[in-house]
Amino acid sequence: MKVPKAIQQLIESFERLPGIGPKTAQRLTFYLLHVPQHELDTFSAAVENLKKGTVICSNCYMIGETDPCSICSDSNRDTSIMCVVEQPLDVLALEKGKTYKGLYHVLHGRIDPLNNIGPDEIYIKQLLDRFTVNGSQFIEVILATNPTMEGEATAMFIVKQLRITNYELRITRIGRGLPVGADIEYADDVTLQRAMEGRSEY
């Protein structure tokens, strides 16, 4: 039996998404066939506007509706502390806990030589520039990269670069509460709070 082109195209589109295999792509496609057309139109419009309605903050590289983002624009934030994370989802997870009140820097990845991702492929230079331009502003930087081999390597690289020009900067690592190999975005609020409280000095 020949599969209609519209169905095959959508299946192939779903397969390109991370974590979705051929069978899941087929199930999603055939599920959508039973959804009313107006709901499909709403879904389609949401996907179409995903990039049109968002911008990357020129300060912290978080994704938001405005530049600077709502966090960088918040006068109630502690501008002396910066938390460095791998992905925007990590910011959402930490903000959900409502315990951290400083600023962020989103790397949009981590150093991963096996996948040809080096320091130049993520926002590390932009991070270092923030300390050059606003060197006196930050007292502490919290490295909250994920506790994986790549996350640790990324943290160590950043420490080495920061120490070249910022000898007195307090550099801490998110710690207690996060098991090795875990991702921040999947951690619960209590675990993240303990990890922040138990951060250690570099």
C-alpha positions as CSV (number, residue, x, y, z in Angstrom):
1,M,0.0,0.0,0.0
2,K,1.3,3.4,-0.9
3,V,1.2,5.9,1.9
4,P,-0.2,9.3,1.0
5,K,2.5,11.9,0.4
6,A,1.1,14.3,3.1
7,I,1.3,11.5,5.7
8,Q,4.8,10.4,4.7
9,Q,6.1,14.0,4.7
10,L,4.8,14.6,8.3
11,I,6.2,11.2,9.5
12,E,9.6,12.2,8.1
13,S,9.4,15.7,9.8
14,F,8.6,14.1,13.2
15,E,11.5,11.6,12.7
16,R,13.9,14.6,12.6
17,L,13.0,15.6,16.1
18,P,15.2,14.3,18.9
19,G,14.0,11.2,20.7
20,I,11.3,10.4,18.1
21,G,11.8,7.1,16.2
22,P,9.9,5.9,13.1
23,K,7.1,4.2,15.1
24,T,6.5,7.2,17.3
25,A,6.5,9.5,14.3
26,Q,3.8,7.3,12.7
27,R,1.7,7.2,15.8
28,L,1.8,11.0,16.1
29,T,1.0,11.5,12.5
30,F,-2.0,9.2,12.5
31,Y,-3.2,10.7,15.8
32,L,-3.2,14.1,14.2
33,L,-5.4,12.8,11.4
34,H,-8.2,12.5,14.0
35,V,-7.7,16.0,15.4
36,P,-10.3,18.7,14.2
37,Q,-8.9,21.0,11.4
38,H,-9.2,24.1,13.6
39,E,-6.9,22.5,16.2
40,L,-4.4,21.6,13.5
41,D,-4.5,25.2,12.3
42,T,-3.7,26.4,15.8
43,F,-0.9,23.9,16.1
44,S,0.5,24.8,12.7
45,A,0.4,28.6,13.6
46,A,2.2,27.9,16.9
47,V,5.0,26.1,15.1
48,E,5.2,28.8,12.4
49,N,5.4,31.6,15.0
50,L,8.0,29.8,17.2
51,K,11.0,31.6,15.8
52,K,9.1,34.7,14.7
53,G,7.9,35.4,18.2
54,T,11.1,34.8,20.0
55,V,14.6,36.4,20.2
56,I,17.9,35.5,21.9
57,C,18.8,38.0,24.6
58,S,22.0,39.8,23.6
59,N,23.1,39.8,27.3
60,C,22.6,36.3,28.6
61,Y,21.5,34.4,25.4
62,M,18.3,33.2,27.0
63,I,15.3,32.9,24.6
64,G,12.6,35.4,25.3
65,E,10.1,37.8,23.7
66,T,12.2,40.9,24.1
67,D,15.9,41.9,24.0
68,P,17.1,42.2,26.7
69,C,15.0,39.4,28.2
70,S,12.7,39.7,31.2
71,I,15.4,38.4,33.6
72,C,18.1,40.8,32.5
73,S,15.5,43.6,32.6
74,D,14.4,42.8,36.1
75,S,15.8,45.5,38.5
76,N,15.2,43.2,41.4
77,R,17.8,40.6,40.3
78,D,21.2,40.4,42.0
79,T,23.6,41.7,39.3
80,S,26.6,40.6,41.2
81,I,26.1,36.9,40.6
82,M,25.9,35.0,37.3
83,C,24.8,31.4,36.8
84,V,26.2,29.6,33.7
85,V,24.0,26.9,32.2
86,E,24.1,24.8,29.1
87,Q,20.5,25.3,27.8
88,P,17.5,27.6,28.1
89,L,15.6,24.7,29.7
90,D,18.1,24.8,32.6
91,V,17.1,28.4,33.3
92,L,13.4,27.5,33.4
93,A,14.2,24.7,35.8
94,L,16.2,26.9,38.1
95,E,13.7,29.7,38.0
96,K,10.9,27.3,38.9
97,G,12.6,26.8,42.3
98,K,12.4,30.6,43.0
99,T,15.6,30.5,45.1
100,Y,18.2,31.9,42.7
101,K,17.9,35.6,42.2
102,G,21.0,36.4,40.1
103,L,21.7,36.7,36.4
104,Y,22.3,33.9,33.8
105,H,24.5,33.1,30.9
106,V,23.2,30.3,28.5
107,L,25.9,28.5,26.5
108,H,23.5,26.7,24.1
109,G,25.6,23.6,24.4
110,R,28.7,22.1,25.9
111,I,32.2,21.3,24.8
112,D,32.0,17.9,23.1
113,P,35.0,16.9,21.0
114,L,33.4,13.6,19.8
115,N,30.7,15.6,18.1
116,N,33.0,18.4,16.9
117,I,31.7,21.0,19.4
118,G,34.5,23.2,20.7
119,P,34.5,26.4,22.6
120,D,33.8,28.4,19.5
121,E,30.6,26.6,18.7
122,I,28.9,27.7,21.9
123,Y,28.6,31.1,23.7
124,I,31.8,30.9,25.7
125,K,33.5,33.9,24.2
126,Q,30.4,36.0,24.9
127,L,30.5,34.8,28.5
128,L,34.2,35.9,28.9
129,D,33.4,39.2,27.2
130,R,30.8,39.9,29.9
131,F,33.5,39.7,32.5
132,T,35.8,41.9,30.5
133,V,33.2,44.6,30.0
134,N,31.6,44.4,33.4
135,G,34.5,43.0,35.4
136,S,33.6,44.8,38.6
137,Q,29.9,43.9,38.4
138,F,30.2,40.2,39.1
139,I,31.5,38.9,42.4
140,E,30.6,35.3,41.8
141,V,30.0,33.0,38.9
142,I,28.1,29.7,39.5
143,L,29.0,27.0,36.9
144,A,25.8,25.0,36.6
145,T,26.7,22.9,33.6
146,N,25.4,19.3,33.8
147,P,27.4,16.8,35.9
148,T,28.5,14.8,32.8
149,M,32.0,14.4,31.3
150,E,31.2,17.1,28.8
151,G,29.6,19.4,31.3
152,E,32.6,19.0,33.6
153,A,35.1,19.6,30.8
154,T,33.1,22.8,29.8
155,A,33.2,24.0,33.4
156,M,36.9,23.4,33.7
157,F,37.6,25.2,30.5
158,I,35.6,28.3,31.6
159,V,37.4,28.3,35.0
160,K,40.8,28.3,33.3
161,Q,39.8,31.2,31.0
162,L,38.3,33.2,33.8
163,R,41.3,32.8,36.1
164,I,43.5,34.4,33.4
165,T,42.1,37.9,34.1
166,N,39.8,37.5,37.1
167,Y,41.9,36.3,40.0
168,E,39.6,37.5,42.7
169,L,36.3,36.3,41.2
170,R,34.6,33.7,43.3
171,I,33.9,30.7,41.0
172,T,31.6,28.0,42.4
173,R,30.2,24.7,41.0
174,I,26.7,23.6,41.5
175,G,27.0,20.5,43.6
176,R,25.2,18.5,46.3
177,G,21.9,17.1,45.3
178,L,22.6,16.4,41.6
179,P,23.8,12.8,40.8
180,V,26.6,12.4,38.3
181,G,25.2,12.0,34.8
182,A,21.9,13.9,35.6
183,D,20.6,16.8,33.6
184,I,19.5,19.9,35.4
185,E,16.3,20.3,33.4
186,Y,15.0,17.0,34.8
187,A,15.8,17.7,38.4
188,D,13.0,18.6,40.9
189,D,12.9,21.9,42.8
190,V,14.2,20.6,46.1
191,T,17.2,18.9,44.4
192,L,18.1,22.1,42.5
193,Q,17.7,24.2,45.7
194,R,20.1,21.8,47.6
195,A,22.5,21.9,44.6
196,M,22.6,25.7,44.7
197,E,23.1,25.7,48.5
198,G,25.8,23.1,48.3
199,R,27.9,24.6,45.6
200,S,31.7,24.4,46.1
201,E,34.6,26.7,45.4
202,Y,36.9,26.2,42.4
